[in-house]
Amino acid sequence: MLKLFNISKTFNHGTITEKRAIKNINLTLEDGDFVTIIGGNGAGKSTLLNLIAGVHFTDTGSIILDGMDLTGKPEYFRARYLGRVFQDPMMGTAANMEIQENLAMAMRRGRKHGLAWHIQPEEKKLYREKLALLDLGLEDRMSAKAGLLSGGQRQALTLLMATLQKPRLLLLDEHTAALDPKTAKKVLELTESFVAHDKLTTFMVTHNMRDAIRYGNRLIMMMEGNIVYDVSGDEKKNLNVSDLLDKFGATGAMNDKLLLG
């Protein structure tokens, strides 16, 4: 369970560029919730994920994950409990390392290990099985450098790495925005499969209204650092794009870039 209590964040305090990015947000995610977050540019979506991940610290409030107070904890401490996939496919993998080495690095995250770097046969078997789930043929290329993969292949690999240890919370920050439509659809289908299989508690930021409606059991709309709409259950299942357009129109956010899909 994730609980956000009265969290706020302002950048560039006391300057002409001061920006109140997050404004006293209170939010609870139950175990297994798959929440899509939608909003225009500058709504605070990515900032919210960065506060949870520890990239930035909150000005006020607290962040509690499964009873642990993460407020003020550094990013590296939180990383052992979080999986994260960024918008840029190049950010999640080490280009000069082999595919299997990237997976080994993800598998050993948060664990103590010696100076020796050796992938055991049973590890290779596991990685091959996991890569086969991607249906991209990467299980036959485990010794290839990650930098040789396409953007979509690297993003799929990053998603696999992020979910390999079944994180307590999965953060997806517009992780298909840089992909072509066909590849984006593939990565989203993999996302849905991994989240459902391991019942992962998940935040997925998107600009795409159809994707926000199609995926997850709960949808949150943000505007100017606030949550202005929070819907789940049957109400979310019955949502359509025109409903979201009406909501954005009512909140005055229609001047922001959004994608119909």
Residue, then its C-alpha position, 0 to 999 in steps of 0.5 A: m500500500l502506498k500513502l501520500f499525506n499532504i505532500s507538496k513541492t515548489f521549485n525555485h522558491g522566492t524567484i521569478t521562476e517559482k513553480r508550485a508543482i505539487k499542492n498538498i496531495n493526499l492519495t492512497l493506493e491499495d495493493g494491486d492498484f493499477v493507476t493511470i495518471i493523465g493531465g496536460n503539460g506541467a500538471g505535475k504527473s512526472t513530478l509526483l513520480n519523482l517525489i515518490a522515487g526520491v529524485h526530489f524531496t517533498d517540501t511538506g508531507s510524507i510518503i509511506l510504502d507498505g508501512m515504511d516512511l520513505t520521506g527524506k530517504p535517498e533515491y538509492f534507498r528507495a530503488r530497492y523497493l521500486g521498479r521504474v521505466f522512463q520515457d526515454p528507452m535509452m535510460g533504463t539499460a546499460a548500452n555497453m553491457e550484454i542483455q543478460e548482464n543487464l538482467a543480472m544487474a536488475m536481479r541483484r539490485g539491493r543485494k550485497h555481492g562480491l567483486a566477482w561478476h559471473i552469471q550462473p547457469e540457473e540464472k541464464k535459464l531464468y533470463r532466457e525464460k523471462l526474455a521469451l515472454l517478450d516475444l521479441g527473440l531476445e532469448d536467442r541474443m542474450s550475449a548481444k549488447a543492449g545498445l544494439l537493440s531498437g528503442g522498442q526492444r530496449q524499452a521492453l527489456t527495461l520493463l522486464m528489468a523493472t519487474l524482475q524482482k516484483p517491486r512493491l511499486l512500479l512507476l511508469d513515466e510515459h514509457t511508450a511516448a517515444l515509441d511508434p504506435k505498433t511498438a507502444k501497443k506491444v509494450l503496453e500489452l506486456t505491461e498489462s501482462f506483467v502487472a496482472h501476473d504479479k499483482l503489482t501496484t502501479f502508477m502509469v503516467t500517460h498523455n494518451m486518453r485512450d490508454a488511460i481509459r483502457y489500462g488499469n483499474r483507476l484513473i487520476m487526472m491532474m491539473e496544476g499540481n492538484i488531483v482534480y478527478d479520481v475514478s475507479g471501478d465501474e465508473k472507470k470501466n464506463l468512461n470514454v474519451s468524450d467524458l475525459l474531454d468534458k472533464f478537461g474542458a471543465t477544469g480549463a486544461m484543454n489548451d494542454k497537449l493531449l493525445l486521443g490515441 
